[in-house]
Amino acid sequence: MAISIPETMISSSDGPRPIPLIGMGTATLREGGDRVKAGIIEAIKVGYRHFDTATLYQTEKALGEAIKEALRLGLIKSREELFITTKLWCNSAEGHLVLPAIKQSLRNLGLEYIDLYLIHWPVTLKQEELQIPIPKECIFPINIKDVWKAMEECQNLGLTKSIGVSNFSPNKIQEILSFAKIPPAINQVEMNPLWQQKKLNEFCKKNGILLTGYSPLGAFGNAWGHNRVMECDVLKDIANSRGKTVAQVSLRWIYEQGVSFVVKSFNTERMKQNLDIFNWSLTEEELIKISQIPQQKHTYLSLMVAESNDVVAEIDAELSFQ
């Protein structure tokens, strides 16, 4: 039996709309398109209804194929049962390139609209093809006013129900709020017990923006990930005393921060475990112990570039405050 995932409301072109508080991410370097497709279908069977992709991940087509297959199999009755997020990659982060980019994502997904479209990073890349690591001479400051105006046009045209940002600091969001006709609905950032984002979460809540956490387990097992969350002694002790996994303790902690988050596993049992966090809660003592864990950010933009420059350094510095 599929698990029912709690929802919260975000702003959209149709007024407040629900978003599942747990989504399934599709960023992967190890899994091919067929494995991603199969994993998404399994996730739908388990109960996931929010799926997160991006131009950078190159999994939009696999997700689109999985949606079609889920409809064919009767796992869902309509596309409207799913919440689909994708992201604008930085080489299209210019005002005149945003509309073509979202239309290409829609073609990849085989959809008429997406539920949420995010600016992936607050930077512009002068390169046509996806290239990682990014040469420093390709990285430039983003003209956020022009790009956000184009994002608003995407929502006004019905190509996306909501718009938002990813990896944005309070300073960058405040700049958008100073001129936006449609404020960001979401800011998606790294968040886990070892990088708790307390100040950013508080800022977003004050401005009606939902914080969404990625790498909630440190992206353990991925080339860009780390094992600091899964090997944290505080989390291990709590997990052992409660008969839970470290992953469940970490995800329950994030859930109790009043945010949404995106997990990624193509293992069916782990998919189920990641959803088994709603019928119990952490004690005040456990929450205090977690709040005292030394903080260490991991997902810097500089991890994706061949060599840092002033633009990268500024973004990393802004995202490194707690």
C-alpha positions as a Markdown table, in Angstrom:
| # | Residue | x | y | z |
|---|---|---|---|---|
| 1 | Met | 0.0 | 0.0 | 0.0 |
| 2 | Ala | 1.3 | 3.4 | -1.0 |
| 3 | Ile | 2.3 | 5.8 | 1.8 |
| 4 | Ser | 0.4 | 9.2 | 1.9 |
| 5 | Ile | 2.9 | 12.0 | 2.0 |
| 6 | Pro | 1.9 | 15.3 | 3.8 |
| 7 | Glu | 1.7 | 18.4 | 1.7 |
| 8 | Thr | 2.1 | 22.1 | 2.2 |
| 9 | Met | 0.9 | 25.1 | 0.1 |
| 10 | Ile | 3.0 | 27.3 | -2.2 |
| 11 | Ser | 2.0 | 30.2 | -4.3 |
| 12 | Ser | 1.2 | 29.6 | -8.0 |
| 13 | Ser | -0.6 | 31.0 | -11.0 |
| 14 | Asp | -3.8 | 29.2 | -9.7 |
| 15 | Gly | -3.5 | 30.5 | -6.2 |
| 16 | Pro | -2.1 | 28.4 | -3.3 |
| 17 | Arg | -1.3 | 24.9 | -4.5 |
| 18 | Pro | -0.2 | 21.8 | -2.6 |
| 19 | Ile | 3.3 | 20.4 | -2.9 |
| 20 | Pro | 4.3 | 17.0 | -1.3 |
| 21 | Leu | 6.8 | 17.6 | 1.5 |
| 22 | Ile | 9.0 | 14.8 | 0.3 |
| 23 | Gly | 10.1 | 14.5 | -3.3 |
| 24 | Met | 12.3 | 12.1 | -5.2 |
| 25 | Gly | 15.4 | 13.5 | -6.8 |
| 26 | Thr | 16.9 | 12.3 | -10.1 |
| 27 | Ala | 20.4 | 13.7 | -10.1 |
| 28 | Thr | 22.7 | 10.8 | -10.9 |
| 29 | Leu | 25.9 | 10.0 | -12.7 |
| 30 | Arg | 25.8 | 6.3 | -12.2 |
| 31 | Glu | 22.3 | 5.3 | -13.4 |
| 32 | Gly | 21.3 | 5.2 | -17.1 |
| 33 | Gly | 17.9 | 6.4 | -18.4 |
| 34 | Asp | 16.3 | 3.0 | -18.1 |
| 35 | Arg | 17.3 | 2.6 | -14.5 |
| 36 | Val | 16.0 | 6.1 | -13.7 |
| 37 | Lys | 12.7 | 5.4 | -15.4 |
| 38 | Ala | 12.3 | 2.1 | -13.5 |
| 39 | Gly | 13.2 | 3.8 | -10.2 |
| 40 | Ile | 10.6 | 6.5 | -10.7 |
| 41 | Ile | 7.9 | 4.0 | -11.5 |
| 42 | Glu | 8.8 | 2.1 | -8.3 |
| 43 | Ala | 8.7 | 5.4 | -6.4 |
| 44 | Ile | 5.2 | 6.1 | -7.7 |
| 45 | Lys | 4.1 | 2.6 | -6.5 |
| 46 | Val | 5.5 | 3.4 | -3.0 |
| 47 | Gly | 3.8 | 6.7 | -2.8 |
| 48 | Tyr | 6.1 | 9.5 | -4.1 |
| 49 | Arg | 4.3 | 12.1 | -6.1 |
| 50 | His | 6.9 | 14.9 | -6.3 |
| 51 | Phe | 9.8 | 14.4 | -8.7 |
| 52 | Asp | 12.7 | 16.7 | -9.1 |
| 53 | Thr | 14.9 | 17.0 | -12.2 |
| 54 | Ala | 16.9 | 19.6 | -14.0 |
| 55 | Thr | 18.4 | 20.3 | -17.4 |
| 56 | Leu | 21.8 | 19.6 | -15.8 |
| 57 | Tyr | 20.8 | 16.1 | -14.6 |
| 58 | Gln | 19.8 | 15.0 | -18.1 |
| 59 | Thr | 17.0 | 12.9 | -16.6 |
| 60 | Glu | 14.0 | 14.9 | -17.9 |
| 61 | Lys | 13.4 | 12.4 | -20.7 |
| 62 | Ala | 13.5 | 9.4 | -18.4 |
| 63 | Leu | 11.1 | 11.1 | -16.0 |
| 64 | Gly | 8.7 | 11.9 | -18.9 |
| 65 | Glu | 8.8 | 8.3 | -20.0 |
| 66 | Ala | 8.2 | 7.1 | -16.5 |
| 67 | Ile | 5.1 | 9.4 | -16.2 |
| 68 | Lys | 3.7 | 7.9 | -19.4 |
| 69 | Glu | 4.3 | 4.4 | -18.2 |
| 70 | Ala | 2.7 | 5.1 | -14.8 |
| 71 | Leu | -0.4 | 6.4 | -16.6 |
| 72 | Arg | -0.4 | 3.3 | -18.9 |
| 73 | Leu | -0.1 | 1.0 | -15.9 |
| 74 | Gly | -2.9 | 2.8 | -14.0 |
| 75 | Leu | -0.5 | 3.7 | -11.2 |
| 76 | Ile | -1.9 | 7.3 | -11.5 |
| 77 | Lys | -5.1 | 8.4 | -13.1 |
| 78 | Ser | -3.8 | 11.7 | -14.5 |
| 79 | Arg | -0.7 | 13.8 | -14.8 |
| 80 | Glu | -2.2 | 16.2 | -12.3 |
| 81 | Glu | -1.5 | 13.7 | -9.5 |
| 82 | Leu | 2.2 | 14.4 | -9.8 |
| 83 | Phe | 4.2 | 17.5 | -8.9 |
| 84 | Ile | 7.1 | 18.0 | -11.3 |
| 85 | Thr | 10.1 | 20.3 | -10.7 |
| 86 | Thr | 12.8 | 21.1 | -13.2 |
| 87 | Lys | 15.5 | 23.8 | -13.3 |
| 88 | Leu | 17.0 | 26.4 | -15.7 |
| 89 | Trp | 20.6 | 25.6 | -16.2 |
| 90 | Cys | 23.1 | 28.5 | -16.0 |
| 91 | Asn | 23.9 | 28.5 | -19.7 |
| 92 | Ser | 20.3 | 29.7 | -20.3 |
| 93 | Ala | 20.3 | 32.2 | -17.5 |
| 94 | Glu | 19.8 | 35.2 | -19.7 |
| 95 | Gly | 16.5 | 36.9 | -20.3 |
| 96 | His | 16.1 | 35.9 | -23.9 |
| 97 | Leu | 17.1 | 32.3 | -23.3 |
| 98 | Val | 14.7 | 31.3 | -20.5 |
| 99 | Leu | 11.6 | 30.8 | -22.6 |
| 100 | Pro | 13.3 | 28.5 | -25.1 |
| 101 | Ala | 14.9 | 26.6 | -22.2 |
| 102 | Ile | 11.6 | 25.8 | -20.5 |
| 103 | Lys | 10.0 | 24.8 | -23.8 |
| 104 | Gln | 12.9 | 22.4 | -24.4 |
| 105 | Ser | 12.4 | 20.9 | -20.9 |
| 106 | Leu | 8.7 | 20.5 | -21.6 |
| 107 | Arg | 9.5 | 18.6 | -24.8 |
| 108 | Asn | 12.0 | 16.4 | -22.9 |
| 109 | Leu | 9.3 | 15.7 | -20.3 |
| 110 | Gly | 6.5 | 15.3 | -22.8 |
| 111 | Leu | 4.4 | 17.6 | -20.7 |
| 112 | Glu | 2.3 | 20.7 | -21.3 |
| 113 | Tyr | 3.3 | 22.3 | -18.1 |
| 114 | Ile | 5.5 | 21.8 | -15.1 |
| 115 | Asp | 4.6 | 22.5 | -11.5 |
| 116 | Leu | 7.8 | 24.3 | -10.5 |
| 117 | Tyr | 10.6 | 25.9 | -12.4 |
| 118 | Leu | 13.7 | 27.0 | -10.6 |
| 119 | Ile | 16.8 | 29.0 | -11.5 |
| 120 | His | 19.5 | 26.4 | -10.7 |
| 121 | Trp | 22.3 | 28.8 | -9.5 |
| 122 | Pro | 22.6 | 32.6 | -9.4 |
| 123 | Val | 25.2 | 32.7 | -12.2 |
| 124 | Thr | 25.4 | 32.9 | -16.0 |
| 125 | Leu | 27.5 | 30.6 | -18.0 |
| 126 | Lys | 28.7 | 31.6 | -21.5 |
| 127 | Gln | 28.8 | 28.0 | -22.9 |
| 128 | Glu | 26.4 | 26.3 | -25.3 |
| 129 | Glu | 26.9 | 22.7 | -24.1 |
| 130 | Leu | 26.8 | 21.3 | -20.6 |
| 131 | Gln | 30.4 | 21.1 | -19.4 |
| 132 | Ile | 31.6 | 20.1 | -16.0 |
| 133 | Pro | 34.0 | 21.2 | -14.6 |
| 134 | Ile | 33.1 | 24.7 | -15.8 |
| 135 | Pro | 36.0 | 26.8 | -17.1 |
| 136 | Lys | 36.3 | 30.0 | -15.0 |
| 137 | Glu | 36.3 | 32.2 | -18.0 |
| 138 | Cys | 32.8 | 31.0 | -18.8 |
| 139 | Ile | 31.3 | 32.2 | -15.5 |
| 140 | Phe | 29.6 | 35.6 | -15.2 |
| 141 | Pro | 27.3 | 37.5 | -12.9 |
| 142 | Ile | 23.6 | 36.9 | -13.5 |
| 143 | Asn | 21.3 | 39.7 | -14.6 |
| 144 | Ile | 18.7 | 38.6 | -12.2 |
| 145 | Lys | 16.2 | 41.2 | -13.1 |
| 146 | Asp | 16.0 | 40.1 | -16.8 |
| 147 | Val | 16.1 | 36.5 | -15.9 |
| 148 | Trp | 13.3 | 36.8 | -13.3 |
| 149 | Lys | 11.1 | 38.8 | -15.6 |
| 150 | Ala | 11.4 | 35.9 | -18.1 |
| 151 | Met | 10.6 | 33.4 | -15.3 |
| 152 | Glu | 7.5 | 35.4 | -14.5 |
| 153 | Glu | 6.6 | 35.2 | -18.2 |
| 154 | Cys | 6.9 | 31.4 | -18.1 |
| 155 | Gln | 4.3 | 31.3 | -15.3 |
| 156 | Asn | 2.0 | 33.9 | -16.9 |
| 157 | Leu | 2.0 | 31.8 | -20.1 |
| 158 | Gly | 1.0 | 28.7 | -18.1 |
| 159 | Leu | 4.2 | 26.8 | -18.9 |
| 160 | Thr | 4.9 | 26.4 | -15.2 |
| 161 | Lys | 2.5 | 26.8 | -12.2 |
| 162 | Ser | 5.2 | 28.2 | -9.9 |
| 163 | Ile | 8.6 | 29.7 | -10.1 |
| 164 | Gly | 11.5 | 29.8 | -7.6 |
| 165 | Val | 15.2 | 29.7 | -7.1 |
| 166 | Ser | 17.9 | 27.2 | -6.0 |
| 167 | Asn | 21.2 | 28.0 | -4.1 |
| 168 | Phe | 20.1 | 31.6 | -3.5 |
| 169 | Ser | 21.3 | 33.6 | -0.4 |
| 170 | Pro | 19.0 | 36.0 | 1.4 |
| 171 | Asn | 20.8 | 38.9 | -0.4 |
| 172 | Lys | 20.1 | 37.4 | -3.8 |
| 173 | Ile | 16.4 | 36.7 | -2.9 |
| 174 | Gln | 16.0 | 40.2 | -1.4 |
| 175 | Glu | 17.2 | 41.6 | -4.7 |
| 176 | Ile | 14.4 | 39.7 | -6.5 |
| 177 | Leu | 11.8 | 40.8 | -4.0 |
| 178 | Ser | 12.7 | 44.4 | -4.6 |
| 179 | Phe | 11.3 | 44.3 | -8.2 |
| 180 | Ala | 9.4 | 41.0 | -8.6 |
| 181 | Lys | 5.7 | 41.0 | -9.6 |
| 182 | Ile | 5.7 | 37.3 | -8.7 |
| 183 | Pro | 7.9 | 36.4 | -5.7 |
| 184 | Pro | 9.8 | 33.1 | -5.6 |
| 185 | Ala | 7.7 | 30.3 | -4.2 |
| 186 | Ile | 10.6 | 28.1 | -3.2 |
| 187 | Asn | 14.4 | 28.3 | -2.5 |
| 188 | Gln | 16.0 | 24.8 | -2.9 |
| 189 | Val | 19.4 | 24.5 | -1.1 |
| 190 | Glu | 21.6 | 22.0 | 0.6 |
| 191 | Met | 20.2 | 21.1 | 4.0 |
| 192 | Asn | 20.8 | 18.3 | 6.5 |
| 193 | Pro | 21.7 | 18.0 | 10.2 |
| 194 | Leu | 25.3 | 18.9 | 9.4 |
| 195 | Trp | 24.3 | 22.0 | 7.5 |
| 196 | Gln | 21.1 | 23.2 | 9.1 |
| 197 | Gln | 20.4 | 26.5 | 7.3 |
| 198 | Lys | 18.7 | 28.0 | 10.4 |
| 199 | Lys | 19.1 | 31.7 | 9.3 |
| 200 | Leu | 18.1 | 31.0 | 5.7 |
| 201 | Asn | 15.1 | 29.0 | 6.8 |
| 202 | Glu | 14.0 | 31.9 | 9.1 |
| 203 | Phe | 14.5 | 34.4 | 6.3 |
| 204 | Cys | 12.5 | 32.4 | 3.8 |
| 205 | Lys | 9.6 | 31.8 | 6.2 |
| 206 | Lys | 9.4 | 35.5 | 6.9 |
| 207 | Asn | 9.0 | 36.1 | 3.2 |
| 208 | Gly | 6.5 | 33.4 | 2.4 |
| 209 | Ile | 9.1 | 31.2 | 0.6 |
| 210 | Leu | 9.2 | 27.5 | 1.2 |
| 211 | Leu | 12.7 | 26.1 | 1.8 |
| 212 | Thr | 13.4 | 22.8 | 0.1 |
| 213 | Gly | 16.4 | 20.8 | 1.2 |
| 214 | Tyr | 18.5 | 18.7 | -1.2 |
| 215 | Ser | 21.3 | 16.3 | -0.1 |
| 216 | Pro | 19.4 | 15.6 | 3.2 |
| 217 | Leu | 21.7 | 12.6 | 3.8 |
| 218 | Gly | 24.8 | 14.3 | 2.3 |
| 219 | Ala | 24.3 | 12.7 | -1.1 |
| 220 | Phe | 26.2 | 9.7 | 0.3 |
| 221 | Gly | 27.2 | 7.3 | -2.5 |
| 222 | Asn | 27.3 | 10.0 | -5.2 |
| 223 | Ala | 30.6 | 11.4 | -6.7 |
| 224 | Trp | 29.8 | 14.8 | -5.3 |
| 225 | Gly | 28.5 | 13.5 | -1.9 |
| 226 | His | 30.0 | 12.8 | 1.5 |
| 227 | Asn | 29.4 | 10.4 | 4.4 |
| 228 | Arg | 29.4 | 12.9 | 7.2 |
| 229 | Val | 25.7 | 12.7 | 7.8 |
| 230 | Met | 25.5 | 8.9 | 7.7 |
| 231 | Glu | 28.6 | 8.5 | 10.0 |
| 232 | Cys | 27.6 | 11.2 | 12.5 |
| 233 | Asp | 27.9 | 9.8 | 16.0 |
| 234 | Val | 25.1 | 12.0 | 17.4 |
| 235 | Leu | 22.7 | 10.7 | 14.7 |
| 236 | Lys | 23.9 | 7.1 | 15.1 |
| 237 | Asp | 23.2 | 7.2 | 18.9 |
| 238 | Ile | 19.7 | 8.6 | 18.4 |
| 239 | Ala | 19.0 | 6.1 | 15.7 |
| 240 | Asn | 20.2 | 3.1 | 17.8 |
| 241 | Ser | 18.1 | 4.3 | 20.8 |
| 242 | Arg | 15.0 | 4.7 | 18.8 |
| 243 | Gly | 15.3 | 1.6 | 16.6 |
| 244 | Lys | 15.5 | 3.8 | 13.5 |
| 245 | Thr | 18.1 | 4.3 | 10.7 |
| 246 | Val | 20.4 | 7.3 | 10.6 |
| 247 | Ala | 18.6 | 8.3 | 7.4 |
| 248 | Gln | 15.2 | 8.2 | 9.1 |
| 249 | Val | 16.5 | 10.3 | 12.0 |
| 250 | Ser | 18.0 | 12.9 | 9.6 |
| 251 | Leu | 14.9 | 13.1 | 7.4 |
| 252 | Arg | 12.6 | 13.3 | 10.5 |
| 253 | Trp | 14.8 | 16.2 | 11.7 |
| 254 | Ile | 14.4 | 18.0 | 8.4 |
| 255 | Tyr | 10.6 | 17.4 | 8.4 |
| 256 | Glu | 10.3 | 19.0 | 11.8 |
| 257 | Gln | 12.0 | 22.2 | 10.5 |
| 258 | Gly | 8.9 | 23.0 | 8.5 |
| 259 | Val | 10.5 | 22.6 | 5.1 |
| 260 | Ser | 10.2 | 20.2 | 2.2 |
| 261 | Phe | 13.0 | 18.1 | 0.9 |
| 262 | Val | 14.2 | 15.8 | -1.9 |
| 263 | Val | 15.6 | 12.3 | -1.3 |
| 264 | Lys | 17.2 | 10.0 | -3.9 |
| 265 | Ser | 17.3 | 6.3 | -3.9 |
| 266 | Phe | 16.6 | 3.8 | -6.6 |
| 267 | Asn | 16.4 | 1.0 | -4.0 |
| 268 | Thr | 12.7 | 0.1 | -3.3 |
| 269 | Glu | 13.3 | -0.7 | 0.4 |
| 270 | Arg | 15.2 | 2.5 | 1.0 |
| 271 | Met | 12.4 | 4.4 | -0.8 |
| 272 | Lys | 10.0 | 3.0 | 1.7 |
| 273 | Gln | 12.2 | 3.7 | 4.7 |
| 274 | Asn | 12.7 | 7.3 | 3.6 |
| 275 | Leu | 8.9 | 7.7 | 3.9 |
| 276 | Asp | 8.6 | 6.0 | 7.2 |
| 277 | Ile | 9.1 | 9.1 | 9.3 |
| 278 | Phe | 5.6 | 10.4 | 10.0 |
| 279 | Asn | 4.2 | 8.4 | 12.9 |
| 280 | Trp | 6.9 | 9.3 | 15.4 |
| 281 | Ser | 8.8 | 12.4 | 16.4 |
| 282 | Leu | 12.1 | 13.5 | 17.9 |
| 283 | Thr | 12.2 | 14.4 | 21.6 |
| 284 | Glu | 13.3 | 17.9 | 22.8 |
| 285 | Glu | 16.5 | 16.4 | 24.1 |
| 286 | Glu | 17.3 | 14.8 | 20.7 |
| 287 | Leu | 16.6 | 18.0 | 18.9 |
| 288 | Ile | 19.0 | 19.9 | 21.2 |
| 289 | Lys | 21.7 | 17.3 | 20.5 |
| 290 | Ile | 21.2 | 17.7 | 16.8 |
| 291 | Ser | 21.2 | 21.5 | 17.0 |
| 292 | Gln | 24.7 | 21.3 | 18.6 |
| 293 | Ile | 26.3 | 19.2 | 15.8 |
| 294 | Pro | 29.2 | 21.2 | 14.3 |
| 295 | Gln | 28.2 | 22.7 | 10.9 |
| 296 | Gln | 30.0 | 22.1 | 7.6 |
| 297 | Lys | 28.7 | 23.1 | 4.2 |
| 298 | His | 29.5 | 20.8 | 1.3 |
| 299 | Thr | 27.9 | 21.7 | -2.0 |
| 300 | Tyr | 29.8 | 24.7 | -3.1 |
| 301 | Leu | 29.5 | 26.0 | -6.6 |
| 302 | Ser | 33.3 | 25.8 | -6.7 |
| 303 | Leu | 33.0 | 22.0 | -6.7 |
| 304 | Met | 31.7 | 22.3 | -10.3 |
| 305 | Val | 34.3 | 24.7 | -11.7 |
| 306 | Ala | 37.8 | 24.0 | -12.9 |
| 307 | Glu | 39.1 | 27.1 | -11.1 |
| 308 | Ser | 37.3 | 29.7 | -8.9 |
| 309 | Asn | 36.8 | 33.3 | -9.9 |
| 310 | Asp | 35.3 | 36.4 | -8.1 |
| 311 | Val | 31.7 | 35.4 | -9.1 |
| 312 | Val | 32.1 | 31.9 | -7.7 |
| 313 | Ala | 33.8 | 33.1 | -4.6 |
| 314 | Glu | 31.0 | 35.6 | -3.9 |
| 315 | Ile | 28.3 | 33.0 | -4.3 |
| 316 | Asp | 30.1 | 30.5 | -2.1 |
| 317 | Ala | 30.7 | 33.1 | 0.6 |
| 318 | Glu | 27.0 | 34.2 | 0.7 |
| 319 | Leu | 25.9 | 30.6 | 0.9 |
| 320 | Ser | 28.3 | 29.7 | 3.7 |
| 321 | Phe | 26.7 | 31.8 | 6.5 |
| 322 | Gln | 24.8 | 30.1 | 9.3 |
